[in-house]
């Protein structure tokens, strides 16, 4: 089973698309390279956009998250909720 970064790399290479061209206007080449290397996990919107650029329909791909990806997703969701709660509390105090 491949990570999403490995999957992007395989598809990108099959289509002979450079990292620079694929990520143009979306993220830096360095950030994209880290996705392919498994050093960072792209968010779902970015993954969908990259797949669309490669001519793939993200809704037709089945994905299974690796434990690191799931842990990151849970952390990101809780951080987002904490930030929203803090913003709401600050707004109510005004």
PyMOL Python script that loads the backbone (N, CA, C, O; Angstrom):
from pymol import cmd

cmd.read_pdbstr("""\
ATOM      1  N   UNK A   1       0.853  -1.175   0.000  1.00  0.00           N
ATOM      2  CA  UNK A   1       0.000   0.000   0.000  1.00  0.00           C
ATOM      3  C   UNK A   1       0.901   1.241   0.000  1.00  0.00           C
ATOM      4  O   UNK A   1       1.895   1.303   0.724  1.00  0.00           O
ATOM      5  N   UNK A   2       0.540   2.207  -0.812  1.00  0.00           N
ATOM      6  CA  UNK A   2       1.326   3.427  -0.936  1.00  0.00           C
ATOM      7  C   UNK A   2       0.697   4.552  -0.128  1.00  0.00           C
ATOM      8  O   UNK A   2      -0.522   4.615   0.031  1.00  0.00           O
ATOM      9  N   UNK A   3       1.552   5.443   0.382  1.00  0.00           N
ATOM     10  CA  UNK A   3       1.053   6.665   0.999  1.00  0.00           C
ATOM     11  C   UNK A   3       0.554   7.578  -0.111  1.00  0.00           C
ATOM     12  O   UNK A   3       0.815   7.328  -1.288  1.00  0.00           O
ATOM     13  N   UNK A   4      -0.156   8.627   0.255  1.00  0.00           N
ATOM     14  CA  UNK A   4      -0.663   9.552  -0.771  1.00  0.00           C
ATOM     15  C   UNK A   4       0.502  10.222  -1.506  1.00  0.00           C
ATOM     16  O   UNK A   4       0.418  10.471  -2.709  1.00  0.00           O
ATOM     17  N   UNK A   5       1.584  10.510  -0.783  1.00  0.00           N
ATOM     18  CA  UNK A   5       2.757  11.102  -1.423  1.00  0.00           C
ATOM     19  C   UNK A   5       3.381  10.173  -2.446  1.00  0.00           C
ATOM     20  O   UNK A   5       3.753  10.604  -3.538  1.00  0.00           O
ATOM     21  N   UNK A   6       3.497   8.905  -2.099  1.00  0.00           N
ATOM     22  CA  UNK A   6       4.036   7.914  -3.036  1.00  0.00           C
ATOM     23  C   UNK A   6       3.121   7.755  -4.240  1.00  0.00           C
ATOM     24  O   UNK A   6       3.588   7.619  -5.370  1.00  0.00           O
ATOM     25  N   UNK A   7       1.821   7.773  -3.994  1.00  0.00           N
ATOM     26  CA  UNK A   7       0.846   7.657  -5.086  1.00  0.00           C
ATOM     27  C   UNK A   7       0.975   8.831  -6.045  1.00  0.00           C
ATOM     28  O   UNK A   7       0.985   8.645  -7.262  1.00  0.00           O
ATOM     29  N   UNK A   8       1.075  10.043  -5.500  1.00  0.00           N
ATOM     30  CA  UNK A   8       1.259  11.227  -6.349  1.00  0.00           C
ATOM     31  C   UNK A   8       2.537  11.106  -7.173  1.00  0.00           C
ATOM     32  O   UNK A   8       2.554  11.426  -8.362  1.00  0.00           O
ATOM     33  N   UNK A   9       3.590  10.647  -6.538  1.00  0.00           N
ATOM     34  CA  UNK A   9       4.880  10.494  -7.219  1.00  0.00           C
ATOM     35  C   UNK A   9       4.776   9.513  -8.376  1.00  0.00           C
ATOM     36  O   UNK A   9       5.272   9.787  -9.468  1.00  0.00           O
ATOM     37  N   UNK A  10       4.140   8.375  -8.146  1.00  0.00           N
ATOM     38  CA  UNK A  10       3.983   7.360  -9.185  1.00  0.00           C
ATOM     39  C   UNK A  10       3.197   7.914 -10.369  1.00  0.00           C
ATOM     40  O   UNK A  10       3.615   7.763 -11.517  1.00  0.00           O
ATOM     41  N   UNK A  11       2.062   8.554 -10.095  1.00  0.00           N
ATOM     42  CA  UNK A  11       1.225   9.096 -11.168  1.00  0.00           C
ATOM     43  C   UNK A  11       1.967  10.204 -11.909  1.00  0.00           C
ATOM     44  O   UNK A  11       1.941  10.269 -13.138  1.00  0.00           O
ATOM     45  N   UNK A  12       2.630  11.078 -11.142  1.00  0.00           N
ATOM     46  CA  UNK A  12       3.356  12.194 -11.754  1.00  0.00           C
ATOM     47  C   UNK A  12       4.443  11.684 -12.692  1.00  0.00           C
ATOM     48  O   UNK A  12       4.607  12.201 -13.797  1.00  0.00           O
ATOM     49  N   UNK A  13       5.183  10.674 -12.254  1.00  0.00           N
ATOM     50  CA  UNK A  13       6.256  10.124 -13.086  1.00  0.00           C
ATOM     51  C   UNK A  13       5.700   9.398 -14.305  1.00  0.00           C
ATOM     52  O   UNK A  13       6.271   9.491 -15.392  1.00  0.00           O
ATOM     53  N   UNK A  14       4.600   8.681 -14.139  1.00  0.00           N
ATOM     54  CA  UNK A  14       3.965   7.990 -15.276  1.00  0.00           C
ATOM     55  C   UNK A  14       3.586   8.986 -16.365  1.00  0.00           C
ATOM     56  O   UNK A  14       3.663   8.683 -17.555  1.00  0.00           O
ATOM     57  N   UNK A  15       3.175  10.177 -15.940  1.00  0.00           N
ATOM     58  CA  UNK A  15       2.730  11.192 -16.900  1.00  0.00           C
ATOM     59  C   UNK A  15       3.854  12.157 -17.286  1.00  0.00           C
ATOM     60  O   UNK A  15       3.642  13.103 -18.045  1.00  0.00           O
ATOM     61  N   UNK A  16       5.056  11.902 -16.751  1.00  0.00           N
ATOM     62  CA  UNK A  16       6.227  12.706 -17.080  1.00  0.00           C
ATOM     63  C   UNK A  16       6.008  14.197 -16.785  1.00  0.00           C
ATOM     64  O   UNK A  16       6.333  15.057 -17.604  1.00  0.00           O
ATOM     65  N   UNK A  17       5.455  14.483 -15.610  1.00  0.00           N
ATOM     66  CA  UNK A  17       5.195  15.851 -15.174  1.00  0.00           C
ATOM     67  C   UNK A  17       6.214  16.197 -14.086  1.00  0.00           C
ATOM     68  O   UNK A  17       6.429  15.414 -13.160  1.00  0.00           O
ATOM     69  N   UNK A  18       6.835  17.362 -14.199  1.00  0.00           N
ATOM     70  CA  UNK A  18       7.808  17.774 -13.187  1.00  0.00           C
ATOM     71  C   UNK A  18       7.103  18.228 -11.908  1.00  0.00           C
ATOM     72  O   UNK A  18       5.938  18.626 -11.929  1.00  0.00           O
ATOM     73  N   UNK A  19       7.829  18.158 -10.812  1.00  0.00           N
ATOM     74  CA  UNK A  19       7.276  18.647  -9.546  1.00  0.00           C
ATOM     75  C   UNK A  19       6.926  20.126  -9.655  1.00  0.00           C
ATOM     76  O   UNK A  19       5.882  20.561  -9.170  1.00  0.00           O
ATOM     77  N   UNK A  20       7.805  20.897 -10.295  1.00  0.00           N
ATOM     78  CA  UNK A  20       7.565  22.343 -10.446  1.00  0.00           C
ATOM     79  C   UNK A  20       6.256  22.624 -11.169  1.00  0.00           C
ATOM     80  O   UNK A  20       5.472  23.476 -10.750  1.00  0.00           O
ATOM     81  N   UNK A  21       6.030  21.907 -12.248  1.00  0.00           N
ATOM     82  CA  UNK A  21       4.817  22.130 -13.036  1.00  0.00           C
ATOM     83  C   UNK A  21       3.571  21.705 -12.261  1.00  0.00           C
ATOM     84  O   UNK A  21       2.557  22.402 -12.283  1.00  0.00           O
ATOM     85  N   UNK A  22       3.645  20.572 -11.581  1.00  0.00           N
ATOM     86  CA  UNK A  22       2.479  20.065 -10.869  1.00  0.00           C
ATOM     87  C   UNK A  22       2.060  20.981  -9.723  1.00  0.00           C
ATOM     88  O   UNK A  22       0.868  21.208  -9.519  1.00  0.00           O
ATOM     89  N   UNK A  23       3.013  21.502  -8.984  1.00  0.00           N
ATOM     90  CA  UNK A  23       2.656  22.281  -7.787  1.00  0.00           C
ATOM     91  C   UNK A  23       2.564  23.784  -8.041  1.00  0.00           C
ATOM     92  O   UNK A  23       2.292  24.545  -7.113  1.00  0.00           O
ATOM     93  N   UNK A  24       2.784  24.222  -9.273  1.00  0.00           N
ATOM     94  CA  UNK A  24       2.771  25.646  -9.604  1.00  0.00           C
ATOM     95  C   UNK A  24       1.487  26.332  -9.124  1.00  0.00           C
ATOM     96  O   UNK A  24       0.386  25.954  -9.524  1.00  0.00           O
ATOM     97  N   UNK A  25       1.639  27.331  -8.274  1.00  0.00           N
ATOM     98  CA  UNK A  25       0.504  28.095  -7.774  1.00  0.00           C
ATOM     99  C   UNK A  25      -0.228  27.452  -6.607  1.00  0.00           C
ATOM    100  O   UNK A  25      -1.170  28.029  -6.064  1.00  0.00           O
ATOM    101  N   UNK A  26       0.203  26.257  -6.222  1.00  0.00           N
ATOM    102  CA  UNK A  26      -0.475  25.558  -5.120  1.00  0.00           C
ATOM    103  C   UNK A  26       0.386  25.501  -3.860  1.00  0.00           C
ATOM    104  O   UNK A  26      -0.082  25.763  -2.752  1.00  0.00           O
ATOM    105  N   UNK A  27       1.642  25.155  -4.058  1.00  0.00           N
ATOM    106  CA  UNK A  27       2.575  25.060  -2.941  1.00  0.00           C
ATOM    107  C   UNK A  27       3.978  25.161  -3.520  1.00  0.00           C
ATOM    108  O   UNK A  27       4.160  25.136  -4.737  1.00  0.00           O
ATOM    109  N   UNK A  28       4.958  25.276  -2.650  1.00  0.00           N
ATOM    110  CA  UNK A  28       6.339  25.359  -3.133  1.00  0.00           C
ATOM    111  C   UNK A  28       6.804  23.975  -3.579  1.00  0.00           C
ATOM    112  O   UNK A  28       6.247  22.960  -3.161  1.00  0.00           O
ATOM    113  N   UNK A  29       7.821  23.943  -4.423  1.00  0.00           N
ATOM    114  CA  UNK A  29       8.386  22.676  -4.856  1.00  0.00           C
ATOM    115  C   UNK A  29       8.953  21.924  -3.658  1.00  0.00           C
ATOM    116  O   UNK A  29       8.861  20.698  -3.589  1.00  0.00           O
ATOM    117  N   UNK A  30       9.537  22.656  -2.721  1.00  0.00           N
ATOM    118  CA  UNK A  30      10.093  22.032  -1.517  1.00  0.00           C
ATOM    119  C   UNK A  30       9.002  21.333  -0.716  1.00  0.00           C
ATOM    120  O   UNK A  30       9.172  20.191  -0.290  1.00  0.00           O
ATOM    121  N   UNK A  31       7.878  22.025  -0.513  1.00  0.00           N
ATOM    122  CA  UNK A  31       6.763  21.421   0.223  1.00  0.00           C
ATOM    123  C   UNK A  31       6.258  20.185  -0.509  1.00  0.00           C
ATOM    124  O   UNK A  31       6.019  19.150   0.111  1.00  0.00           O
ATOM    125  N   UNK A  32       6.095  20.288  -1.827  1.00  0.00           N
ATOM    126  CA  UNK A  32       5.607  19.145  -2.597  1.00  0.00           C
ATOM    127  C   UNK A  32       6.575  17.973  -2.505  1.00  0.00           C
ATOM    128  O   UNK A  32       6.155  16.827  -2.341  1.00  0.00           O
ATOM    129  N   UNK A  33       7.852  18.253  -2.608  1.00  0.00           N
ATOM    130  CA  UNK A  33       8.865  17.211  -2.508  1.00  0.00           C
ATOM    131  C   UNK A  33       8.762  16.481  -1.170  1.00  0.00           C
ATOM    132  O   UNK A  33       8.933  15.263  -1.104  1.00  0.00           O
ATOM    133  N   UNK A  34       8.485  17.226  -0.118  1.00  0.00           N
ATOM    134  CA  UNK A  34       8.329  16.617   1.206  1.00  0.00           C
ATOM    135  C   UNK A  34       7.099  15.715   1.277  1.00  0.00           C
ATOM    136  O   UNK A  34       7.090  14.733   2.020  1.00  0.00           O
ATOM    137  N   UNK A  35       6.065  16.044   0.511  1.00  0.00           N
ATOM    138  CA  UNK A  35       4.890  15.160   0.448  1.00  0.00           C
ATOM    139  C   UNK A  35       5.297  13.817  -0.163  1.00  0.00           C
ATOM    140  O   UNK A  35       4.980  12.754   0.372  1.00  0.00           O
ATOM    141  N   UNK A  36       6.008  13.889  -1.301  1.00  0.00           N
ATOM    142  CA  UNK A  36       6.421  12.665  -1.980  1.00  0.00           C
ATOM    143  C   UNK A  36       7.360  11.823  -1.122  1.00  0.00           C
ATOM    144  O   UNK A  36       7.320  10.594  -1.177  1.00  0.00           O
ATOM    145  N   UNK A  37       8.197  12.478  -0.335  1.00  0.00           N
ATOM    146  CA  UNK A  37       9.143  11.773   0.525  1.00  0.00           C
ATOM    147  C   UNK A  37       8.508  11.255   1.815  1.00  0.00           C
ATOM    148  O   UNK A  37       9.130  10.502   2.564  1.00  0.00           O
ATOM    149  N   UNK A  38       7.266  11.663   2.063  1.00  0.00           N
ATOM    150  CA  UNK A  38       6.576  11.233   3.274  1.00  0.00           C
ATOM    151  C   UNK A  38       6.950  12.037   4.510  1.00  0.00           C
ATOM    152  O   UNK A  38       6.639  11.638   5.632  1.00  0.00           O
ATOM    153  N   UNK A  39       7.613  13.164   4.309  1.00  0.00           N
ATOM    154  CA  UNK A  39       8.022  14.010   5.430  1.00  0.00           C
ATOM    155  C   UNK A  39       6.901  14.924   5.901  1.00  0.00           C
ATOM    156  O   UNK A  39       6.896  15.366   7.049  1.00  0.00           O
ATOM    157  N   UNK A  40       5.956  15.205   5.019  1.00  0.00           N
ATOM    158  CA  UNK A  40       4.795  16.027   5.351  1.00  0.00           C
ATOM    159  C   UNK A  40       3.565  15.388   4.740  1.00  0.00           C
ATOM    160  O   UNK A  40       3.654  14.601   3.797  1.00  0.00           O
ATOM    161  N   UNK A  41       2.425  15.736   5.290  1.00  0.00           N
ATOM    162  CA  UNK A  41       1.161  15.197   4.790  1.00  0.00           C
ATOM    163  C   UNK A  41       0.331  16.345   4.230  1.00  0.00           C
ATOM    164  O   UNK A  41      -0.014  17.272   4.964  1.00  0.00           O
ATOM    165  N   UNK A  42       0.005  16.298   2.939  1.00  0.00           N
ATOM    166  CA  UNK A  42      -0.810  17.369   2.354  1.00  0.00           C
ATOM    167  C   UNK A  42      -2.251  17.272   2.824  1.00  0.00           C
ATOM    168  O   UNK A  42      -2.738  16.185   3.133  1.00  0.00           O
ATOM    169  N   UNK A  43      -2.934  18.413   2.876  1.00  0.00           N
ATOM    170  CA  UNK A  43      -4.348  18.355   3.258  1.00  0.00           C
ATOM    171  C   UNK A  43      -5.170  17.834   2.083  1.00  0.00           C
ATOM    172  O   UNK A  43      -4.699  17.806   0.946  1.00  0.00           O
ATOM    173  N   UNK A  44      -6.381  17.430   2.366  1.00  0.00           N
ATOM    174  CA  UNK A  44      -7.233  16.767   1.381  1.00  0.00           C
ATOM    175  C   UNK A  44      -7.521  17.661   0.168  1.00  0.00           C
ATOM    176  O   UNK A  44      -7.536  17.168  -0.959  1.00  0.00           O
ATOM    177  N   UNK A  45      -7.746  18.951   0.373  1.00  0.00           N
ATOM    178  CA  UNK A  45      -8.017  19.850  -0.747  1.00  0.00           C
ATOM    179  C   UNK A  45      -6.832  19.900  -1.704  1.00  0.00           C
ATOM    180  O   UNK A  45      -7.009  19.856  -2.922  1.00  0.00           O
ATOM    181  N   UNK A  46      -5.629  19.992  -1.155  1.00  0.00           N
ATOM    182  CA  UNK A  46      -4.435  20.024  -1.994  1.00  0.00           C
ATOM    183  C   UNK A  46      -4.274  18.705  -2.744  1.00  0.00           C
ATOM    184  O   UNK A  46      -3.958  18.705  -3.934  1.00  0.00           O
ATOM    185  N   UNK A  47      -4.485  17.597  -2.070  1.00  0.00           N
ATOM    186  CA  UNK A  47      -4.388  16.287  -2.730  1.00  0.00           C
ATOM    187  C   UNK A  47      -5.375  16.204  -3.890  1.00  0.00           C
ATOM    188  O   UNK A  47      -5.014  15.776  -4.986  1.00  0.00           O
ATOM    189  N   UNK A  48      -6.605  16.609  -3.653  1.00  0.00           N
ATOM    190  CA  UNK A  48      -7.622  16.564  -4.713  1.00  0.00           C
ATOM    191  C   UNK A  48      -7.218  17.427  -5.898  1.00  0.00           C
ATOM    192  O   UNK A  48      -7.379  17.020  -7.049  1.00  0.00           O
ATOM    193  N   UNK A  49      -6.694  18.615  -5.623  1.00  0.00           N
ATOM    194  CA  UNK A  49      -6.286  19.527  -6.693  1.00  0.00           C
ATOM    195  C   UNK A  49      -5.109  18.944  -7.481  1.00  0.00           C
ATOM    196  O   UNK A  49      -5.096  18.999  -8.711  1.00  0.00           O
ATOM    197  N   UNK A  50      -4.132  18.391  -6.779  1.00  0.00           N
ATOM    198  CA  UNK A  50      -2.986  17.778  -7.457  1.00  0.00           C
ATOM    199  C   UNK A  50      -3.435  16.604  -8.322  1.00  0.00           C
ATOM    200  O   UNK A  50      -2.985  16.459  -9.459  1.00  0.00           O
ATOM    201  N   UNK A  51      -4.315  15.773  -7.791  1.00  0.00           N
ATOM    202  CA  UNK A  51      -4.824  14.643  -8.569  1.00  0.00           C
ATOM    203  C   UNK A  51      -5.594  15.104  -9.801  1.00  0.00           C
ATOM    204  O   UNK A  51      -5.479  14.503 -10.869  1.00  0.00           O
ATOM    205  N   UNK A  52      -6.379  16.168  -9.654  1.00  0.00           N
ATOM    206  CA  UNK A  52      -7.111  16.707 -10.809  1.00  0.00           C
ATOM    207  C   UNK A  52      -6.139  17.175 -11.888  1.00  0.00           C
ATOM    208  O   UNK A  52      -6.366  16.950 -13.076  1.00  0.00           O
ATOM    209  N   UNK A  53      -5.044  17.833 -11.463  1.00  0.00           N
ATOM    210  CA  UNK A  53      -4.040  18.282 -12.435  1.00  0.00           C
ATOM    211  C   UNK A  53      -3.407  17.096 -13.161  1.00  0.00           C
ATOM    212  O   UNK A  53      -2.961  17.221 -14.302  1.00  0.00           O
ATOM    213  N   UNK A  54      -3.373  15.966 -12.499  1.00  0.00           N
ATOM    214  CA  UNK A  54      -2.810  14.765 -13.112  1.00  0.00           C
ATOM    215  C   UNK A  54      -3.869  13.963 -13.869  1.00  0.00           C
ATOM    216  O   UNK A  54      -3.596  12.867 -14.358  1.00  0.00           O
ATOM    217  N   UNK A  55      -5.079  14.518 -13.962  1.00  0.00           N
ATOM    218  CA  UNK A  55      -6.136  13.877 -14.722  1.00  0.00           C
ATOM    219  C   UNK A  55      -6.838  12.746 -13.989  1.00  0.00           C
ATOM    220  O   UNK A  55      -7.485  11.904 -14.612  1.00  0.00           O
ATOM    221  N   UNK A  56      -6.713  12.725 -12.679  1.00  0.00           N
ATOM    222  CA  UNK A  56      -7.344  11.670 -11.880  1.00  0.00           C
ATOM    223  C   UNK A  56      -8.508  12.250 -11.095  1.00  0.00           C
ATOM    224  O   UNK A  56      -8.452  13.389 -10.630  1.00  0.00           O
ATOM    225  N   UNK A  57      -9.546  11.472 -10.955  1.00  0.00           N
ATOM    226  CA  UNK A  57     -10.716  11.871 -10.181  1.00  0.00           C
ATOM    227  C   UNK A  57     -10.552  11.330  -8.770  1.00  0.00           C
ATOM    228  O   UNK A  57     -10.653  10.125  -8.541  1.00  0.00           O
ATOM    229  N   UNK A  58     -10.298  12.230  -7.827  1.00  0.00           N
ATOM    230  CA  UNK A  58     -10.038  11.831  -6.445  1.00  0.00           C
ATOM    231  C   UNK A  58     -11.208  11.063  -5.840  1.00  0.00           C
ATOM    232  O   UNK A  58     -11.007  10.217  -4.969  1.00  0.00           O
ATOM    233  N   UNK A  59     -12.410  11.345  -6.287  1.00  0.00           N
ATOM    234  CA  UNK A  59     -13.576  10.656  -5.721  1.00  0.00           C
ATOM    235  C   UNK A  59     -13.622   9.182  -6.115  1.00  0.00           C
ATOM    236  O   UNK A  59     -14.325   8.393  -5.484  1.00  0.00           O
ATOM    237  N   UNK A  60     -12.879   8.809  -7.150  1.00  0.00           N
ATOM    238  CA  UNK A  60     -12.873   7.418  -7.594  1.00  0.00           C
ATOM    239  C   UNK A  60     -11.720   6.617  -6.996  1.00  0.00           C
ATOM    240  O   UNK A  60     -11.603   5.414  -7.225  1.00  0.00           O
ATOM    241  N   UNK A  61     -10.879   7.292  -6.236  1.00  0.00           N
ATOM    242  CA  UNK A  61      -9.775   6.596  -5.591  1.00  0.00           C
ATOM    243  C   UNK A  61     -10.173   6.238  -4.172  1.00  0.00           C
ATOM    244  O   UNK A  61     -10.754   7.052  -3.453  1.00  0.00           O
ATOM    245  N   UNK A  62      -9.864   5.047  -3.784  1.00  0.00           N
ATOM    246  CA  UNK A  62     -10.094   4.694  -2.383  1.00  0.00           C
ATOM    247  C   UNK A  62      -8.778   4.897  -1.654  1.00  0.00           C
ATOM    248  O   UNK A  62      -7.717   4.513  -2.146  1.00  0.00           O
ATOM    249  N   UNK A  63      -8.853   5.491  -0.499  1.00  0.00           N
ATOM    250  CA  UNK A  63      -7.640   5.748   0.263  1.00  0.00           C
ATOM    251  C   UNK A  63      -7.782   5.169   1.660  1.00  0.00           C
ATOM    252  O   UNK A  63      -8.860   5.147   2.254  1.00  0.00           O
ATOM    253  N   UNK A  64      -6.686   4.721   2.138  1.00  0.00           N
ATOM    254  CA  UNK A  64      -6.599   4.254   3.500  1.00  0.00           C
ATOM    255  C   UNK A  64      -5.496   5.068   4.150  1.00  0.00           C
ATOM    256  O   UNK A  64      -4.374   5.137   3.649  1.00  0.00           O
ATOM    257  N   UNK A  65      -5.832   5.676   5.262  1.00  0.00           N
ATOM    258  CA  UNK A  65      -4.839   6.504   5.932  1.00  0.00           C
ATOM    259  C   UNK A  65      -3.861   5.651   6.711  1.00  0.00           C
ATOM    260  O   UNK A  65      -4.230   4.666   7.350  1.00  0.00           O
ATOM    261  N   UNK A  66      -2.611   6.053   6.640  1.00  0.00           N
ATOM    262  CA  UNK A  66      -1.619   5.450   7.510  1.00  0.00           C
ATOM    263  C   UNK A  66      -1.813   6.036   8.894  1.00  0.00           C
ATOM    264  O   UNK A  66      -2.443   7.082   9.045  1.00  0.00           O
ATOM    265  N   UNK A  67      -1.283   5.378   9.894  1.00  0.00           N
ATOM    266  CA  UNK A  67      -1.487   5.842  11.271  1.00  0.00           C
ATOM    267  C   UNK A  67      -0.974   7.258  11.471  1.00  0.00           C
ATOM    268  O   UNK A  67      -1.583   8.038  12.203  1.00  0.00           O
ATOM    269  N   UNK A  68       0.147   7.604  10.824  1.00  0.00           N
ATOM    270  CA  UNK A  68       0.683   8.968  10.957  1.00  0.00           C
ATOM    271  C   UNK A  68      -0.279   9.994  10.372  1.00  0.00           C
ATOM    272  O   UNK A  68      -0.478  11.071  10.934  1.00  0.00           O
ATOM    273  N   UNK A  69      -0.878   9.638   9.223  1.00  0.00           N
ATOM    274  CA  UNK A  69      -1.827  10.541   8.585  1.00  0.00           C
ATOM    275  C   UNK A  69      -3.061  10.720   9.459  1.00  0.00           C
ATOM    276  O   UNK A  69      -3.575  11.831   9.589  1.00  0.00           O
ATOM    277  N   UNK A  70      -3.538   9.635  10.057  1.00  0.00           N
ATOM    278  CA  UNK A  70      -4.717   9.707  10.909  1.00  0.00           C
ATOM    279  C   UNK A  70      -4.422  10.528  12.161  1.00  0.00           C
ATOM    280  O   UNK A  70      -5.234  11.359  12.568  1.00  0.00           O
ATOM    281  N   UNK A  71      -3.270  10.297  12.764  1.00  0.00           N
ATOM    282  CA  UNK A  71      -2.864  11.066  13.950  1.00  0.00           C
ATOM    283  C   UNK A  71      -2.795  12.548  13.626  1.00  0.00           C
ATOM    284  O   UNK A  71      -3.255  13.385  14.402  1.00  0.00           O
ATOM    285  N   UNK A  72      -2.218  12.866  12.471  1.00  0.00           N
ATOM    286  CA  UNK A  72      -2.122  14.257  12.046  1.00  0.00           C
ATOM    287  C   UNK A  72      -3.513  14.853  11.824  1.00  0.00           C
ATOM    288  O   UNK A  72      -3.770  15.987  12.227  1.00  0.00           O
ATOM    289  N   UNK A  73      -4.397  14.107  11.197  1.00  0.00           N
ATOM    290  CA  UNK A  73      -5.756  14.582  10.947  1.00  0.00           C
ATOM    291  C   UNK A  73      -6.473  14.892  12.257  1.00  0.00           C
ATOM    292  O   UNK A  73      -7.116  15.934  12.383  1.00  0.00           O
ATOM    293  N   UNK A  74      -6.364  13.999  13.224  1.00  0.00           N
ATOM    294  CA  UNK A  74      -7.003  14.206  14.524  1.00  0.00           C
ATOM    295  C   UNK A  74      -6.395  15.420  15.219  1.00  0.00           C
ATOM    296  O   UNK A  74      -7.123  16.247  15.769  1.00  0.00           O
ATOM    297  N   UNK A  75      -5.072  15.535  15.198  1.00  0.00           N
ATOM    298  CA  UNK A  75      -4.402  16.695  15.810  1.00  0.00           C
ATOM    299  C   UNK A  75      -4.852  17.991  15.145  1.00  0.00           C
ATOM    300  O   UNK A  75      -5.169  18.966  15.826  1.00  0.00           O
ATOM    301  N   UNK A  76      -4.880  17.997  13.825  1.00  0.00           N
ATOM    302  CA  UNK A  76      -5.262  19.207  13.091  1.00  0.00           C
ATOM    303  C   UNK A  76      -6.702  19.608  13.403  1.00  0.00           C
ATOM    304  O   UNK A  76      -7.000  20.790  13.578  1.00  0.00           O
ATOM    305  N   UNK A  77      -7.589  18.622  13.472  1.00  0.00           N
ATOM    306  CA  UNK A  77      -8.990  18.898  13.785  1.00  0.00           C
ATOM    307  C   UNK A  77      -9.126  19.482  15.193  1.00  0.00           C
ATOM    308  O   UNK A  77      -9.863  20.448  15.392  1.00  0.00           O
ATOM    309  N   UNK A  78      -8.425  18.905  16.165  1.00  0.00           N
ATOM    310  CA  UNK A  78      -8.530  19.409  17.538  1.00  0.00           C
ATOM    311  C   UNK A  78      -7.895  20.787  17.664  1.00  0.00           C
ATOM    312  O   UNK A  78      -8.397  21.626  18.413  1.00  0.00           O
ATOM    313  N   UNK A  79      -6.809  21.036  16.953  1.00  0.00           N
ATOM    314  CA  UNK A  79      -6.181  22.361  16.980  1.00  0.00           C
ATOM    315  C   UNK A  79      -7.109  23.401  16.358  1.00  0.00           C
ATOM    316  O   UNK A  79      -7.211  24.526  16.847  1.00  0.00           O
ATOM    317  N   UNK A  80      -7.770  23.024  15.298  1.00  0.00           N
ATOM    318  CA  UNK A  80      -8.709  23.925  14.629  1.00  0.00           C
ATOM    319  C   UNK A  80      -9.894  24.246  15.539  1.00  0.00           C
ATOM    320  O   UNK A  80     -10.332  25.394  15.618  1.00  0.00           O
ATOM    321  N   UNK A  81     -10.401  23.232  16.217  1.00  0.00           N
ATOM    322  CA  UNK A  81     -11.522  23.443  17.138  1.00  0.00           C
ATOM    323  C   UNK A  81     -11.107  24.315  18.314  1.00  0.00           C
ATOM    324  O   UNK A  81     -11.875  25.172  18.753  1.00  0.00           O
ATOM    325  N   UNK A  82      -9.893  24.104  18.830  1.00  0.00           N
ATOM    326  CA  UNK A  82      -9.392  24.916  19.952  1.00  0.00           C
ATOM    327  C   UNK A  82      -9.226  26.369  19.522  1.00  0.00           C
ATOM    328  O   UNK A  82      -9.551  27.280  20.283  1.00  0.00           O
ATOM    329  N   UNK A  83      -8.729  26.591  18.320  1.00  0.00           N
ATOM    330  CA  UNK A  83      -8.562  27.950  17.816  1.00  0.00           C
ATOM    331  C   UNK A  83      -9.915  28.631  17.631  1.00  0.00           C
ATOM    332  O   UNK A  83     -10.070  29.809  17.955  1.00  0.00           O
ATOM    333  N   UNK A  84     -10.889  27.895  17.113  1.00  0.00           N
ATOM    334  CA  UNK A  84     -12.228  28.458  16.920  1.00  0.00           C
ATOM    335  C   UNK A  84     -12.860  28.800  18.263  1.00  0.00           C
ATOM    336  O   UNK A  84     -13.508  29.838  18.404  1.00  0.00           O
ATOM    337  N   UNK A  85     -12.671  27.933  19.240  1.00  0.00           N
ATOM    338  CA  UNK A  85     -13.220  28.174  20.574  1.00  0.00           C
ATOM    339  C   UNK A  85     -12.579  29.403  21.202  1.00  0.00           C
ATOM    340  O   UNK A  85     -13.266  30.229  21.803  1.00  0.00           O
ATOM    341  N   UNK A  86     -11.269  29.522  21.063  1.00  0.00           N
ATOM    342  CA  UNK A  86     -10.559  30.688  21.606  1.00  0.00           C
ATOM    343  C   UNK A  86     -11.029  31.972  20.933  1.00  0.00           C
ATOM    344  O   UNK A  86     -11.218  32.990  21.599  1.00  0.00           O
ATOM    345  N   UNK A  87     -11.216  31.929  19.627  1.00  0.00           N
ATOM    346  CA  UNK A  87     -11.697  33.092  18.890  1.00  0.00           C
ATOM    347  C   UNK A  87     -13.088  33.489  19.372  1.00  0.00           C
ATOM    348  O   UNK A  87     -13.370  34.671  19.569  1.00  0.00           O
ATOM    349  N   UNK A  88     -13.951  32.500  19.561  1.00  0.00           N
ATOM    350  CA  UNK A  88     -15.305  32.766  20.036  1.00  0.00           C
ATOM    351  C   UNK A  88     -15.278  33.380  21.432  1.00  0.00           C
ATOM    352  O   UNK A  88     -16.012  34.331  21.701  1.00  0.00           O
ATOM    353  N   UNK A  89     -14.448  32.855  22.314  1.00  0.00           N
ATOM    354  CA  UNK A  89     -14.343  33.414  23.670  1.00  0.00           C
ATOM    355  C   UNK A  89     -13.823  34.844  23.640  1.00  0.00           C
ATOM    356  O   UNK A  89     -14.317  35.697  24.377  1.00  0.00           O
ATOM    357  N   UNK A  90     -12.834  35.114  22.800  1.00  0.00           N
ATOM    358  CA  UNK A  90     -12.311  36.471  22.667  1.00  0.00           C
ATOM    359  C   UNK A  90     -13.366  37.415  22.110  1.00  0.00           C
ATOM    360  O   UNK A  90     -13.452  38.573  22.518  1.00  0.00           O
ATOM    361  N   UNK A  91     -14.164  36.918  21.181  1.00  0.00           N
ATOM    362  CA  UNK A  91     -15.202  37.743  20.571  1.00  0.00           C
ATOM    363  C   UNK A  91     -16.265  38.071  21.603  1.00  0.00           C
ATOM    364  O   UNK A  91     -16.747  39.203  21.645  1.00  0.00           O
ATOM    365  N   UNK A  92     -16.644  37.104  22.440  1.00  0.00           N
ATOM    366  CA  UNK A  92     -17.663  37.331  23.468  1.00  0.00           C
ATOM    367  C   UNK A  92     -17.204  38.315  24.533  1.00  0.00           C
ATOM    368  O   UNK A  92     -18.028  39.008  25.130  1.00  0.00           O
ATOM    369  N   UNK A  93     -15.905  38.385  24.776  1.00  0.00           N
ATOM    370  CA  UNK A  93     -15.370  39.292  25.786  1.00  0.00           C
ATOM    371  C   UNK A  93     -15.350  40.739  25.307  1.00  0.00           C
ATOM    372  O   UNK A  93     -15.246  41.658  26.120  1.00  0.00           O
ATOM    373  N   UNK A  94     -15.449  40.947  24.012  1.00  0.00           N
ATOM    374  CA  UNK A  94     -15.409  42.312  23.468  1.00  0.00           C
ATOM    375  C   UNK A  94     -16.680  43.073  23.718  1.00  0.00           C
ATOM    376  O   UNK A  94     -16.795  44.232  23.320  1.00  0.00           O
TER     377      UNK A  94
END
""", "prot")
cmd.dss("prot")
cmd.show_as("cartoon", "prot")
cmd.util.cbc("prot")
cmd.orient("prot")
